[in-house]
Amino acid sequence: MMVNCCGLLTANKEPVPLKSVGVELEVRDHVATVVSTLNYENKEDKPLEAVFVFPLPGDAAVCHFSATIGQTQIVAEVKEKQEAREEYDDALSSGQQAFLLEESEQSPDIFSLSVGSLPPGESASIRLEYVTELAVQADDGLRFCLPAVLNPRYQPQGSGGSEGASVQVTSVPASLVPYSLSFSARVSSPRPVSKVESNCSLDPLQYLNPEQTQATVKLAAGHKFDRDVELLIYYKDAHQPTAVVEAGQASAKPGTLMGDPVVMLSLYPEFPQAVMSSVASCGEFVFLLDRSGSMDCPMDRSKRRETRIGSARDTLLLLLKSLPMGCYFNIYSFGSSFQHIFPKSVEYSQKTMEEALKTVEEMGADLGGTEILNPLKHIYSQPCIPNQPRQLFVFTDGEVGNTKEVISLVKKNSGSHRCFSFGIGEGASSALINGLAKEGGGHAQFITGTDRMQPKVMQSLRFALQPAVVDISVTWDLPKGVSVTVLSPPITALFQGQRSLIYAQLTGESSKAAEGCVTVKYSLAGHPSQNQLHFSLKPAEDTGLTVHRLAARTLIRSLEMEERERRGEQDKGVKKKVVEVSVQSGVSSVFTAFIAVNKGDGEAVQGPLVRRNVPTPRPMMMACSMKRMMRCAPSSLNRPMMMACPMPMGGMASVAPDSLNISRIICSPGGSRNKLLCKTKVGAKTGKPLKMSLQTDAAAHCQPPQPEMRKSSLCSLSLDDTPPFGDAGTAPKQPPRDPLLQLVSLQKASGCWVLDPALAAALGKTSEEVENLKLASVNQEVWATILALIWLHGFKMDAQDEWQLLAMKAVSWLRAQNASCVTECVEAGNVLLGCNVKKDVLGL
């Protein structure tokens, strides 16, 4: 759905009631508890309603919400969503203060906070608490992300979502965000904390004990709101299987989720080395690449030349060179529409690889919006190829509005494929990226800041080439009188070194010294295997109700998925169960909301209520793509601002808190002489604009797209951080190609290299130098391939993750040639390239 929106955000000092955000993070092993405090102050002369739409991690369990006004603290309750909304509206209409926190129906990582009836001069402090598990990264680090950026979500026409009151997501350049952020973290673990890294500046790590098992760290002063805050936490030993038993809530009824003990099992399967070193030579590899306008943004502000789409093209080159002979593949790309290189997956060969690479080279971020559902449906409609397990790789910056619909589709087809997902850039939806991988039995990766995309993607390709783990079963051995109710969905995928979590409710009595045992059985490459974990049933101390809340969140998410699958049936039982678990556990869900009403003796708030939308930091995508912009010509504007014309993404779109469906767009800075008001009403059934009124007394207007511009242009312009109009038509000079990618691009599908001037140039030599040292009896391709392997091992060991698979393919090709004089070739190659790489290191 294209959203017709014209609006002007000026940097005038319109009063915004949110003054500061404070975040305290506590990490215990791999579980994080996050407490956010939002301080509001009304400096206007009339009562205010402040609305703040903000992102949270997609798998967070929001478990506490309270407000403090003066000396009065009001703790919110979880209630059924419609009931909570009505209570909020009733409170406001009777002059009481009220606070409402609700989760989006379309995406579980977006929340809307409404602060109602804040009298003139009054302050309010909101406390929000959530718990979440931290994902394990390729290097064994644990990743925590505090999302700062709420990217506008592309809402495809006709996708779900009910009508509801709109909440406008206002975004401004990061330098103009009118509130401050403080952030501190405390980390504790049974194992020593070795280091904490971040994409933002941190104060030095402070250890709290001699064993270094506890530490604190703070965000350095002067943090700008131009990025998510990402922490990577490393412990001294690799992760070990653990079990944590948590006692039930004393006030809750035994036999209920909150009344019984709950156990959290963290399993890290270890597979036999012989199986792990083997790489599958079959499979159907389908690559799905986002080509929406936002993919033209820089990967990182320090390297503006490298765009997301450019990095994705380089990554596809590595992927295509690393595929095994005998497999099948296809490449899809999507925006508002989708394309595929081949009508159906084709066998991997030199011819098909070259054809695909030629098309990939020409791919730009020029397909408009972000409609991922239709290409997924098309991929799943293709019959699977016998004995070629389907592996789907999805690359996106995660800006979609119909997240739950997409994840439901992947789950429905989980039996026919594995899905590996990659979230690119700041603001990629964690709910979408993690959900795709979780329901698709694959692995999720996030690529932000200065991260290189290639090593993370190649790690996932190695996972995809490992034999699939099948016939997974979990059995429990518990003392007599204790029964177990598993709250997590069944495990569908296991990967070497990757954590699997199981939550279970334990009912019944046992002695304090009792032990339990859980056994995970599975089959790997035809070999039955099992891992066992023995654990004490004695509850851990000081965990509060963290494990119960995470277990409740897991159960709620499973039930919500089941409810969506049954939607249309008359059974309301699943929704009722979600509300019941949510209310009982105090953990939010899509069908519930937190509501707090100040029912004190104070006087009712007098006067009409003014609504203020608190801006979130604007993501880079809003002004990152000059070369594809339509011309917007403001003439008499002399202050930093943002122009937004018809665009694939609703730059200043209203977002309904319950649906994220764009139903009303109102951009109104107010109080500025550059008054630009625009209202678009969207038809409820068609989703098409019915009426548009534009009123301006600044000479700001949008010209039609120039003929040479692409049709799906993103029109948005921030005059404070983009080049002047005169530069818009000049394409940036292409940087020279990375030497590694230059060499890789010359490799043949079979794994070998050819002796030619291009290879000599990639090795930094002349053709004569390369040919003079070749032994007369040696095949040219054998000599070329040995030289390429020596160069990789001699000069690019720091990027081994990126070329390891294609080097293995080259070694397999060399072995198949039964070439003589390999030792002599390696010696000559070392002399030529000035290296000292041993033959056995090359794998020969």
C-alpha positions in Angstrom: 0.0 0.0 0.0 1.5 3.3 -1.0 0.8 5.9 1.6 0.1 9.4 0.2 1.6 11.7 2.8 3.1 15.1 2.6 4.4 16.6 5.7 7.0 19.0 7.2 8.8 18.5 10.5 10.7 21.6 11.5 13.2 21.9 14.3 11.1 24.4 16.2 11.0 23.9 19.9 7.5 22.5 20.2 7.0 21.3 23.8 7.4 17.5 24.1 6.6 16.2 27.5 9.0 13.2 27.6 12.2 14.5 29.4 14.4 11.6 30.0 14.7 7.8 29.8 16.8 5.8 32.2 17.5 2.1 31.6 19.0 -0.4 34.1 19.9 -3.8 32.8 20.6 -6.8 35.0 22.0 -9.9 33.3 22.2 -13.2 35.2 24.0 -15.7 33.0 21.9 -15.6 29.8 18.7 -13.9 31.2 18.3 -10.1 31.2 15.9 -8.0 33.4 15.5 -4.5 32.0 13.9 -1.6 34.0 13.2 1.5 32.0 12.1 4.7 33.7 10.5 7.4 31.5 10.1 10.9 33.1 7.4 13.2 31.7 6.8 16.8 32.5 4.1 19.1 31.3 5.4 22.6 30.9 2.4 23.9 29.0 -0.5 25.8 30.4 -3.1 23.1 29.5 -3.5 19.4 30.4 -1.7 16.9 28.1 -2.0 13.4 26.8 1.4 12.1 25.8 1.7 9.2 23.4 5.0 7.3 22.9 5.3 4.5 20.4 8.5 2.5 21.0 10.2 -0.8 20.2 11.2 -3.6 22.6 12.9 -6.9 21.9 10.4 -9.2 20.1 10.7 -12.0 22.7 10.5 -9.7 25.8 8.1 -10.5 28.6 6.8 -7.2 29.8 5.9 -7.9 33.5 5.7 -4.6 35.4 4.3 -1.2 34.7 3.8 1.6 37.3 3.5 5.4 37.5 4.6 7.8 40.1 2.9 11.2 40.3 4.2 13.4 43.1 4.3 11.0 46.1 1.7 8.6 44.8 2.7 5.4 43.0 0.1 3.5 41.0 0.9 -0.1 39.9 -0.8 -1.1 36.7 -2.8 -4.3 36.3 -3.0 -6.5 33.3 -6.6 -6.6 31.9 -8.3 -7.7 28.7 -7.3 -5.1 26.1 -10.8 -3.7 25.3 -11.6 -3.5 29.0 -8.4 -1.7 29.6 -9.0 0.8 26.8 -12.5 1.6 28.1 -11.2 2.1 31.6 -8.5 4.5 30.3 -11.0 6.5 28.2 -13.5 6.7 31.1 -10.7 7.9 33.4 -9.7 10.7 31.0 -13.3 11.8 30.4 -13.9 12.1 34.1 -10.7 14.2 34.6 -8.6 11.4 36.3 -5.0 10.6 35.4 -4.5 7.2 33.6 -1.7 5.3 31.9 -2.1 2.6 29.2 0.5 0.3 27.8 -0.4 -2.1 24.9 1.3 -4.3 22.4 0.7 -4.1 18.7 -1.5 -6.8 17.2 0.7 -7.0 14.1 4.2 -7.1 15.6 5.1 -8.1 19.2 8.1 -5.8 19.3 6.1 -2.5 19.2 4.4 -1.0 22.2 2.3 2.2 22.6 2.3 4.1 25.9 -0.4 6.6 26.6 0.0 9.0 29.5 -3.3 10.7 30.1 -4.4 13.9 31.8 -1.1 15.3 32.9 -2.0 18.7 34.4 -0.1 21.9 33.7 3.3 21.9 35.6 2.9 18.3 36.7 5.5 15.5 36.4 5.0 11.8 36.1 7.5 8.9 36.2 6.7 5.7 34.4 8.5 2.5 35.3 8.5 -0.4 32.8 10.1 -3.8 33.4 10.7 -6.7 31.1 12.7 -9.9 31.0 14.2 -11.6 28.0 16.8 -14.4 27.1 20.0 -13.2 25.4 20.8 -14.9 22.1 24.1 -16.7 21.6 26.3 -15.3 18.9 28.7 -17.1 16.6 31.7 -16.2 18.8 29.8 -17.4 22.0 29.0 -13.8 23.0 25.5 -13.1 24.4 23.7 -10.2 22.6 21.5 -7.6 24.3 19.9 -4.9 22.2 18.0 -1.9 23.4 16.2 -0.7 20.3 16.3 3.1 19.9 15.1 3.2 16.4 11.5 2.5 15.4 11.7 2.1 11.6 8.4 2.9 9.8 6.8 -0.5 9.1 5.6 -1.2 5.6 2.0 -2.4 5.8 0.9 -4.3 2.7 -2.5 -3.5 1.4 -5.2 -5.8 2.6 -3.1 -7.4 5.4 -4.8 -7.9 8.7 -5.4 -5.5 11.5 -8.6 -4.1 13.0 -9.6 -0.5 13.0 -8.7 1.5 16.0 -7.6 4.9 17.3 -4.4 6.0 15.5 -1.2 6.7 17.3 1.1 8.9 15.2 4.7 7.8 15.1 6.6 11.1 14.9 10.3 10.8 14.0 13.0 13.5 14.0 16.7 13.5 13.3 18.6 11.9 16.1 20.3 15.2 17.0 16.9 16.7 17.7 15.5 14.1 20.0 14.4 16.2 23.0 15.0 13.7 25.8 18.1 12.1 27.3 19.1 8.5 27.8 21.1 7.0 30.7 22.0 3.3 30.6 23.8 1.0 33.1 24.3 -2.7 33.2 25.1 -5.2 35.9 26.3 -8.7 34.8 26.7 -11.8 37.0 27.3 -15.4 36.2 28.7 -18.6 37.8 31.6 -18.1 35.4 34.0 -15.1 35.2 32.9 -12.2 32.9 35.8 -11.8 30.4 34.6 -8.7 28.5 31.6 -6.6 27.5 31.6 -4.9 24.1 29.2 -2.4 22.5 28.5 -0.5 19.3 28.3 2.6 21.6 31.0 4.2 23.8 31.1 2.6 27.2 32.8 3.6 30.5 35.4 0.9 31.5 34.1 -2.4 32.9 34.1 -2.4 36.7 34.5 -5.8 38.5 32.6 -6.1 41.8 34.5 -9.2 43.2 37.9 -10.9 42.9 36.5 -13.8 41.0 35.3 -11.4 38.3 31.9 -13.1 38.2 30.1 -9.8 38.8 30.7 -6.6 36.9 29.0 -3.3 36.0 29.3 -1.1 32.9 27.7 2.2 31.9 27.0 4.0 28.6 29.5 6.9 28.2 28.2 10.4 28.5 27.0 12.1 25.3 25.2 9.2 23.6 23.3 10.2 20.5 20.0 8.7 19.6 21.2 7.5 16.2 21.5 3.8 16.8 20.3 0.9 19.0 22.4 0.2 22.1 23.9 -3.2 21.6 25.9 -5.1 24.2 27.9 -8.3 23.7 28.7 -10.1 26.9 31.5 -12.8 27.0 32.1 -15.3 29.8 35.4 -17.1 30.4 34.1 -20.7 29.6 31.9 -21.6 26.7 28.3 -22.1 27.6 27.4 -25.2 29.6 24.0 -27.0 29.9 22.1 -25.7 33.0 18.8 -26.0 34.8 17.3 -23.4 37.0 14.3 -24.4 39.2 12.3 -21.4 40.6 9.8 -21.7 43.5 6.2 -20.7 42.8 4.5 -17.5 44.1 3.5 -18.0 47.7 0.2 -16.2 47.1 -0.7 -18.2 44.0 -2.8 -21.4 44.0 -0.8 -24.7 43.8 -1.4 -26.4 40.5 -1.4 -23.1 38.5 1.5 -21.8 36.4 2.4 -19.1 39.0 1.8 -21.4 42.0 4.0 -24.3 41.0 7.8 -24.4 40.6 9.0 -23.9 37.0 12.3 -25.2 35.5 14.2 -23.5 32.7 16.6 -25.9 30.9 19.4 -24.5 28.7 20.8 -27.2 26.4 23.9 -26.9 24.2 24.1 -30.1 22.1 27.6 -31.3 21.2 27.8 -33.3 18.0 30.5 -35.8 17.0 33.4 -34.1 15.2 33.3 -36.7 12.4 29.8 -35.6 11.5 30.5 -31.9 11.9 33.4 -31.9 9.5 31.3 -33.5 6.8 29.5 -31.1 4.5 26.3 -32.0 2.6 26.6 -32.1 -1.1 22.9 -31.8 -1.7 20.1 -29.3 -0.8 17.9 -26.7 -2.5 19.2 -23.2 -1.5 16.7 -20.4 -2.0 17.9 -16.9 -1.3 15.3 -14.1 -0.7 16.7 -10.6 -0.8 15.0 -7.4 0.3 15.3 -4.7 -2.4 13.0 -2.1 -0.8 14.2 1.5 -0.8 15.6 1.3 2.7 18.2 -1.2 1.6 20.1 1.7 0.0 21.1 3.0 3.4 24.7 2.9 4.5 25.6 -0.2 6.6 27.4 2.1 9.0 27.8 5.8 9.4 31.6 5.6 9.3 31.5 3.9 5.9 28.7 5.7 4.1 29.8 4.2 0.7 28.9 0.6 1.7 25.1 0.3 1.4 23.0 -2.6 2.8 22.1 -3.7 -0.8 25.8 -3.6 -1.8 26.9 -5.7 1.2 24.1 -8.2 0.4 25.3 -8.4 -3.3 28.8 -9.2 -2.0 27.4 -11.8 0.4 25.5 -13.5 -2.4 28.7 -13.8 -4.4 30.4 -15.7 -1.5 27.3 -17.8 -1.0 27.1 -18.8 -4.7 30.8 -19.7 -4.8 30.5 -21.8 -1.7 27.5 -24.0 -2.8 28.3 -27.6 -3.4 28.2 -29.2 -6.8 25.0 -31.3 -7.2 22.8 -28.9 -5.2 19.9 -26.8 -6.5 19.4 -23.0 -6.0 17.3 -19.9 -6.9 17.4 -16.2 -6.0 14.3 -14.2 -5.3 14.2 -10.5 -4.6 11.2 -8.4 -3.3 9.9 -4.9 -2.7 6.3 -3.9 -3.5 6.5 -6.8 -6.1 8.9 -9.8 -6.3 11.2 -11.3 -9.0 13.1 -14.6 -9.3 16.1 -15.4 -11.5 14.9 -18.8 -12.6 11.2 -20.0 -12.9 12.1 -22.8 -10.5 15.2 -23.9 -8.7 18.0 -25.1 -11.0 20.9 -27.4 -10.6 24.1 -25.6 -9.6 26.6 -25.5 -12.5 29.1 -23.0 -14.0 26.4 -21.8 -16.4 23.6 -21.3 -13.9 26.0 -19.7 -11.4 27.3 -17.2 -14.0 23.7 -16.3 -15.0 22.8 -15.8 -11.3 25.8 -13.6 -10.6 25.2 -11.5 -13.6 21.7 -10.7 -12.4 22.9 -10.2 -8.8 25.4 -7.5 -9.9 22.5 -5.4 -11.3 20.3 -5.7 -8.3 19.5 -2.3 -6.7 17.3 -1.1 -3.8 14.6 -0.2 -6.4 11.5 -2.3 -5.8 9.6 0.0 -3.5 8.0 -1.2 -0.3 8.6 -4.4 1.8 6.0 -7.0 0.9 7.6 -10.3 1.9 4.5 -12.4 2.2 3.9 -13.0 -1.6 7.4 -14.1 -2.5 7.3 -16.5 0.5 3.9 -17.9 -0.7 5.4 -18.4 -4.2 8.5 -20.2 -2.8 6.3 -22.5 -0.7 4.1 -23.3 -3.7 7.0 -24.8 -5.6 7.3 -28.6 -5.1 10.3 -29.7 -3.1 13.0 -31.6 -5.0 13.4 -35.2 -3.8 16.6 -35.8 -1.7 17.4 -32.0 -1.8 16.4 -30.5 1.6 15.1 -27.0 1.1 17.1 -24.2 2.9 15.7 -20.7 2.8 17.9 -17.6 3.4 16.0 -14.3 4.1 17.9 -11.0 4.0 15.9 -7.9 5.1 16.1 -4.7 7.1 12.9 -5.9 8.8 10.6 -3.1 8.2 7.2 -4.8 7.7 3.9 -4.2 9.5 2.4 -7.7 9.1 5.1 -9.6 11.1 2.7 -12.1 12.7 1.2 -13.0 9.3 4.6 -13.7 7.8 5.7 -15.8 10.8 2.5 -17.9 10.7 3.2 -18.7 7.0 6.7 -19.8 7.8 5.4 -22.0 10.7 2.7 -23.6 8.4 5.5 -24.6 6.0 8.1 -25.6 8.6 7.9 -29.2 7.8 9.3 -28.6 4.2 12.3 -26.4 4.9 14.7 -24.6 7.2 14.7 -20.8 7.4 17.8 -18.8 8.1 17.2 -15.1 8.7 19.4 -12.0 8.6 18.4 -8.6 10.1 20.3 -5.8 8.4 20.9 -2.4 9.9 19.5 -0.5 12.9 15.9 -1.0 13.7 15.5 -4.4 12.0 12.5 -6.0 13.7 13.7 -8.6 16.2 10.2 -10.1 16.2 10.4 -10.8 12.5 14.0 -12.0 12.3 13.9 -14.2 15.3 10.4 -15.4 14.5 11.3 -16.5 10.9 14.3 -18.6 12.2 12.5 -20.0 15.3 9.4 -21.2 13.3 11.5 -22.2 10.3 13.8 -24.4 12.4 16.9 -22.3 11.4 19.1 -19.6 12.9 18.8 -15.8 13.2 21.6 -13.3 12.8 21.7 -9.5 13.2 24.1 -7.3 11.2 24.5 -3.8 12.7 27.0 -1.0 12.9 30.5 -2.1 11.7 29.6 -5.8 11.6 30.5 -7.5 8.3 27.6 -9.4 6.9 29.7 -12.1 5.2 31.1 -14.1 8.2 27.6 -14.2 9.9 25.9 -15.5 6.7 28.7 -18.0 6.0 28.2 -19.4 9.5 24.5 -19.9 8.8 25.5 -21.6 5.5 27.7 -24.0 7.4 24.7 -24.8 9.7 22.6 -25.4 6.6 25.2 -27.7 5.1 25.3 -29.7 8.4 23.2 -32.8 8.4 19.7 -32.0 9.7 18.9 -33.3 13.2 15.7 -35.3 13.1 13.5 -37.4 15.4 14.1 -35.0 18.3 12.4 -36.2 21.6 12.6 -35.0 25.2 11.9 -37.4 28.1 11.7 -36.6 31.8 12.7 -38.7 34.8 11.3 -37.2 38.0 10.8 -38.5 41.5 7.5 -40.2 42.4 4.7 -37.7 43.0 6.2 -35.0 40.7 4.7 -34.5 37.3 5.8 -32.2 34.5 3.8 -29.9 32.0 6.1 -28.7 29.2 5.3 -25.1 28.4 7.6 -24.6 25.4 6.7 -25.7 21.9 8.5 -28.9 20.7 12.2 -28.5 19.7 12.3 -28.7 15.9 16.0 -27.8 15.3 19.3 -28.4 17.0 22.7 -26.8 15.9 26.2 -27.4 17.2 26.9 -24.9 20.1 23.5 -23.2 19.8 21.3 -23.1 22.9 17.8 -24.7 23.1 15.5 -23.6 25.9 12.8 -25.7 27.5 10.4 -24.3 30.2 8.3 -26.7 32.2 5.9 -26.5 35.2 6.6 -29.1 38.0 3.5 -30.2 40.0 3.6 -32.2 43.2 5.8 -32.6 46.3 9.3 -34.0 46.5 12.1 -34.1 49.1 14.5 -31.2 49.1 17.4 -33.4 48.0 15.4 -34.9 45.0 16.9 -34.8 41.6 15.4 -34.8 38.1 16.9 -35.8 34.7 16.0 -34.7 31.2 17.2 -36.6 28.1 17.2 -35.2 24.6 17.3 -37.9 21.9 17.8 -37.3 18.2 19.2 -38.7 15.0 22.1 -37.1 13.2 23.3 -38.4 9.9 21.7 -41.7 10.6 23.3 -42.1 14.0 21.1 -42.0 17.1 22.5 -39.7 19.8 21.4 -38.3 23.1 22.4 -35.6 25.7 21.4 -35.9 29.4 21.1 -33.2 32.0 20.7 -34.0 35.8 19.4 -31.2 38.0 18.4 -30.6 41.6 14.7 -29.9 42.3 15.7 -27.5 45.0 14.6 -24.0 44.0 17.3 -21.4 43.3 17.4 -18.4 45.5 16.9 -14.8 44.5 15.5 -15.3 41.0 12.2 -13.6 42.0 9.7 -14.7 39.3 11.9 -14.2 36.3 11.7 -17.8 35.1 8.0 -18.0 35.6 7.5 -14.8 33.6 9.7 -16.1 30.7 7.8 -19.4 30.9 4.5 -17.5 30.8 5.7 -15.5 27.8 6.7 -18.7 26.0 3.3 -20.2 26.6 1.5 -17.0 25.6 3.4 -16.8 22.3 2.5 -20.4 21.5 -1.1 -19.9 22.3 -1.3 -16.6 20.2 0.1 -18.5 17.2 -2.5 -21.3 17.7 -5.2 -18.6 18.0 -4.1 -17.1 14.6 -4.1 -20.5 13.0 -7.7 -21.1 14.2 -9.0 -17.6 13.4 -12.3 -17.9 11.6 -13.4 -20.9 13.7 -15.9 -20.1 16.4 -13.7 -21.4 19.2 -12.8 -18.5 21.5 -11.1 -20.9 24.0 -7.5 -20.2 23.0 -7.9 -16.4 23.3 -9.6 -16.9 26.7 -6.6 -19.0 27.8 -4.1 -16.3 26.6 -6.0 -13.7 28.6 -6.1 -16.0 31.7 -2.3 -16.8 31.6 -1.5 -13.1 30.9 -3.6 -11.7 33.8 -2.4 -14.5 36.2 1.3 -14.0 35.4 1.2 -10.2 34.9 2.9 -10.7 31.5 1.5 -8.7 28.6 0.0 -10.3 25.5 -1.7 -9.2 22.3 -5.1 -9.6 23.9 -4.3 -7.7 27.1 -2.9 -4.3 28.2 -1.5 -2.7 31.3 -3.9 -0.1 32.8 -3.2 2.2 35.8 -5.7 4.9 37.0 -5.0 7.4 39.7 -8.1 7.2 41.8 -6.8 9.5 44.5 -8.7 12.3 46.2 -7.2 15.0 43.9 -9.3 17.4 42.0 -10.3 16.4 38.4 -8.1 17.8 35.7 -9.8 20.8 34.1 -9.8 22.0 30.5 -9.6 20.3 27.1 -6.9 17.7 26.7 -4.1 18.4 24.1 -2.4 15.3 22.5 1.4 15.3 22.0 3.2 12.5 20.1 6.7 11.9 21.5 9.1 11.6 18.6 11.4 8.5 18.2 14.8 8.9 16.6 14.5 8.9 12.8 16.3 5.9 11.1 18.9 6.5 8.4 16.5 5.3 5.7 14.5 8.5 5.8 17.3 10.4 4.1 19.8 7.9 2.8 19.0 7.6 -0.9 19.6 10.8 -2.8 20.1 9.1 -6.1 16.6 7.7 -6.1 14.7 10.7 -4.7 12.0 12.5 -6.4 12.7 16.2 -6.4 11.1 18.0 -3.5 11.6 21.7 -3.8 11.2 23.8 -0.6 12.0 27.4 -1.4 11.6 29.5 1.6 12.6 27.2 4.4 15.8 28.0 6.3 15.7 25.5 9.2 16.5 21.8 9.4 13.4 19.8 8.4 12.2 16.7 6.7 10.1 16.6 3.5 8.2 13.5 2.8 6.3 12.8 -0.4 4.5 9.6 -1.7 6.8 6.9 -0.5 6.9 3.1 -0.1 7.1 3.5 3.6 4.9 5.7 5.8 7.6 8.1 6.9 5.3 10.0 9.3 2.5 7.5 9.3 -0.1 7.1 12.0 0.2 3.7 13.6 -2.7 2.3 15.3 -1.5 0.7 18.5 -3.7 -2.4 18.0 -3.0 -3.0 14.4 -0.3 -0.8 12.9 -2.6 -0.4 10.0 -2.2 3.1 8.6 -5.7 4.5 8.9 -5.2 8.3 9.4 -2.2 10.4 8.6 -1.9 13.8 10.3 1.4 15.7 10.2 1.1 18.9 12.0 4.1 20.6 13.6 2.0 23.5 14.7 3.2 26.9 16.0 5.5 27.4 13.0 5.0 29.8 10.2 6.0 26.9 7.9 2.6 25.5 8.4 2.0 22.3 6.5 -1.0 20.2 7.3 -2.0 17.1 5.5 -4.6 14.6 6.2 -5.2 11.4 4.3 -8.1 9.2 5.0 -7.9 5.6 4.0 -10.9 3.6 2.9 -11.6 0.8 5.4 -12.2 -1.8 2.7 -9.9 -0.9 -0.1 -7.1 0.7 1.8 -6.9 3.4 -0.9 -6.7 7.1 -0.2 -10.1 8.7 -0.4 -9.3 12.3 0.2 -6.3 14.5 0.6 -6.1 18.1 1.6 -2.9 20.1 1.6 -2.5 23.5 3.1 0.7 25.4 3.2 1.9 29.0 3.4 5.5 28.0 2.8 6.4 27.5 -0.8 7.0 23.8 -0.3 5.8 21.5 -3.0 6.6 18.2 -4.6 7.3 18.0 -8.3 6.4 14.9 -10.2 9.2 12.3 -10.5 11.7 13.1 -13.2 11.7 10.7 -16.2 15.2 9.3 -15.4 14.2 8.5 -11.8 13.0 5.0 -10.9 9.2 4.8 -10.4 9.4 3.5 -6.9 11.4 6.4 -5.6 11.7 7.1 -1.9 11.0 10.7 -1.4 12.2 12.0 1.8 14.8 14.7 2.5 16.4 15.9 5.6 18.2 19.2 4.8 20.5 18.8 7.8 22.1 15.6 6.7 22.0 15.2 2.9 23.9 16.6 0.0 22.5 19.7 -1.8 20.1 19.3 -4.7 22.8 19.9 -7.2 24.5 16.6 -6.2 21.4 14.5 -6.4 21.9 13.3 -10.0 25.5 12.4 -9.7 26.2 8.8 -8.9 28.9 8.2 -6.3 32.1 6.7 -7.5 32.2 3.0 -7.0 35.0 2.0 -4.5 37.6 -0.4 -5.8 36.5 -4.0 -5.2 37.8 -5.8 -2.1 40.8 -8.0 -3.1 39.2 -11.1 -1.4 36.0 -10.7 -3.4 38.0 -10.0 -6.5 39.7 -13.4 -6.1 36.5 -15.2 -5.1 34.6 -13.8 -8.1 37.1 -15.7 -10.4 36.5 -19.1 -8.9 34.6 -21.6 -11.0 31.5 -23.5 -9.7 33.5 -26.7 -9.6 35.9 -25.1 -7.0 38.9 -24.5 -9.3 40.5 -21.3 -10.6 41.7 -20.7 -14.2 45.2 -19.3 -15.0 44.5 -16.0 -16.7 45.5 -12.3 -16.4 42.5 -11.6 -14.1 43.8 -14.2 -11.6 47.3 -12.8 -11.8 46.0 -9.3 -11.1 44.0 -10.5 -8.1 47.1 -12.1 -6.7 49.1 -8.8 -7.3 51.3 -10.3 -10.0 51.8 -10.1 -13.7 50.8 -13.0 -16.1 54.5 -13.6 -16.8 55.4 -13.9 -13.1 52.6 -16.4 -12.5 53.4 -18.5 -15.6 57.2 -18.5 -15.2 57.1 -20.5 -12.0 54.6 -23.1 -13.1 56.0 -26.6 -13.4 55.8 -27.8 -17.0 54.1 -31.1 -16.0 51.3 -29.4 -14.0 47.9 -28.6 -15.3 47.2 -24.8 -15.5 44.0 -25.1 -13.4 45.8 -27.1 -10.6 48.5 -24.4 -10.4 46.0 -21.6 -10.4 43.9 -23.2 -7.7 47.0 -23.9 -5.4 48.0 -20.3 -5.8 44.6 -19.0 -4.8 44.6 -21.3 -1.7 48.0 -20.1 -0.7 47.0 -16.5 -1.1 43.8 -17.0 1.0 45.8 -18.7 3.8 48.7 -16.3 3.5 46.9 -13.0 3.4 43.3 -13.5 4.5 43.3 -15.7 7.6 41.4 -12.9 9.4 38.5 -13.5 7.0 38.7 -17.3 7.1 35.0 -17.6 8.1 34.1 -16.1 4.8 36.2 -18.3 2.4 36.4 -21.5 4.4 33.7 -23.4 2.5 34.8 -22.3 -1.0 38.4 -23.3 -0.1 37.1 -26.8 1.0 35.4 -27.0 -2.4 38.7 -26.1 -4.1 40.6 -28.8 -2.1 38.0 -31.4 -3.0 38.5 -30.5 -6.7 42.3 -30.8 -6.4 42.0 -34.2 -4.7 39.8 -35.4 -7.6 42.5 -34.4 -10.1 45.0 -36.8 -8.5 47.6 -34.2 -9.5 51.3 -35.0 -9.1 54.0 -32.6 -7.9 51.5 -30.9 -5.4 54.3 -30.4 -2.8 56.6 -28.8 -5.4 53.6 -26.5 -6.6 53.0 -25.4 -3.0 56.7 -24.6 -2.6 56.8 -22.6 -5.9 53.6 -20.8 -5.0 55.0 -19.7 -1.6 58.1 -18.3 -3.4 56.0 -16.4 -5.9 53.6 -14.9 -3.3 56.1 -14.4 -0.6 54.3 -16.7 1.8 55.2 -19.7 4.0 52.0 -21.8 4.0 52.5 -25.5 4.6 50.8 -28.1 2.4 48.9 -29.8 5.3 47.5 -26.4 6.3 45.9 -26.1 2.9 44.2 -29.5 3.5 46.2 -31.2 0.8 
